[in-house]
Amino acid sequence: MTEPVCTHLDLTQDVQPSGNGCVECLATGDRWVHLRLCMTCGHVGCCDSSPNRHATAHFHADNSHPLVQSYEPGEDWWWCYRDNVAFSVAHAPSFSHT
């Protein structure tokens, strides 16, 4: 059986996280459950378990940013919105909020 593959790794950039929390939630005083980091631009948004789902909204606003990495301590998995697949990237930098 073949594992699902992300075909969009060419869209990744050398990113710097936009902050230590969801950018939009911090601006409005909302809360989040977990954070995701856009691997194209560095936008930090909240996950789909959060009330506002800003990471997914960021993808839908600009679908040229399909890749996120978990921004949680101890996690290094990635998600591709276009291919609907979770995966790991060997030797990729890992990010987390403090």
Legacy VTK file of the C-alpha trace (Angstrom):
# vtk DataFile Version 3.0
C-alpha trace
ASCII
DATASET POLYDATA
POINTS 98 float
0.000 0.000 0.000
1.314 3.457 -0.896
1.340 6.230 1.708
-0.309 9.522 0.746
2.214 12.116 -0.379
2.249 15.902 -0.326
3.096 17.322 -3.740
3.550 20.936 -2.591
6.843 20.991 -0.698
8.211 23.342 -3.357
6.011 26.069 -1.801
7.896 26.102 1.507
10.073 29.029 2.465
12.562 29.797 5.221
9.941 31.229 7.595
9.966 33.108 10.867
6.834 32.679 13.037
4.627 35.784 13.106
4.257 35.525 16.885
3.810 33.352 19.949
0.074 32.916 19.417
-2.642 33.069 16.793
-2.250 36.493 15.205
-5.990 37.067 14.715
-7.023 35.695 18.139
-4.465 37.894 19.889
-5.856 40.925 18.046
-9.451 40.177 19.081
-8.825 38.691 22.527
-10.067 35.236 21.511
-8.649 31.893 22.615
-7.207 28.935 20.750
-6.626 25.228 21.369
-3.487 24.524 19.289
-1.372 26.539 16.881
-0.217 25.953 13.301
2.604 27.664 11.400
2.280 28.444 7.678
5.428 27.112 6.044
5.125 29.575 3.166
4.917 32.886 5.059
5.245 32.209 8.811
1.659 33.116 9.744
0.691 31.601 13.101
-2.968 30.604 13.241
-5.196 28.499 15.459
-6.180 24.909 14.615
-9.548 23.545 13.489
-10.379 22.534 17.089
-10.230 26.225 18.002
-13.390 28.349 17.684
-12.017 30.556 14.875
-9.932 28.099 12.799
-7.582 30.838 11.593
-4.917 28.505 10.142
-7.438 26.986 7.735
-8.902 30.424 7.011
-5.393 31.603 6.094
-5.139 28.781 3.533
-8.578 29.549 2.069
-7.701 33.248 1.792
-4.571 32.408 -0.214
-4.474 28.794 -1.384
-0.855 29.240 -2.478
-0.074 28.610 1.228
-1.185 24.961 1.616
1.402 23.759 4.157
1.377 24.122 7.926
3.566 22.652 10.600
2.394 22.098 14.156
3.510 25.020 16.307
3.187 23.007 19.510
6.135 22.006 21.718
7.328 18.470 20.976
5.421 18.180 17.679
6.988 18.366 14.219
4.288 17.010 11.892
3.097 18.893 8.815
-0.295 19.116 7.094
-1.032 19.812 3.438
-4.474 21.333 2.903
-4.458 20.655 -0.845
-3.485 16.986 -0.600
-5.338 16.441 2.707
-2.397 14.572 4.202
-0.307 14.677 7.383
3.393 13.865 7.118
6.876 14.547 8.472
9.767 16.238 6.704
13.161 14.765 7.543
15.697 17.329 8.763
13.202 20.208 8.633
13.440 22.788 11.417
10.881 22.382 14.164
9.073 25.390 15.627
6.983 25.910 18.755
5.562 28.747 20.788
6.789 29.464 24.294
LINES 1 99
98 0 1 2 3 4 5 6 7 8 9 10 11 12 13 14 15 16 17 18 19 20 21 22 23 24 25 26 27 28 29 30 31 32 33 34 35 36 37 38 39 40 41 42 43 44 45 46 47 48 49 50 51 52 53 54 55 56 57 58 59 60 61 62 63 64 65 66 67 68 69 70 71 72 73 74 75 76 77 78 79 80 81 82 83 84 85 86 87 88 89 90 91 92 93 94 95 96 97
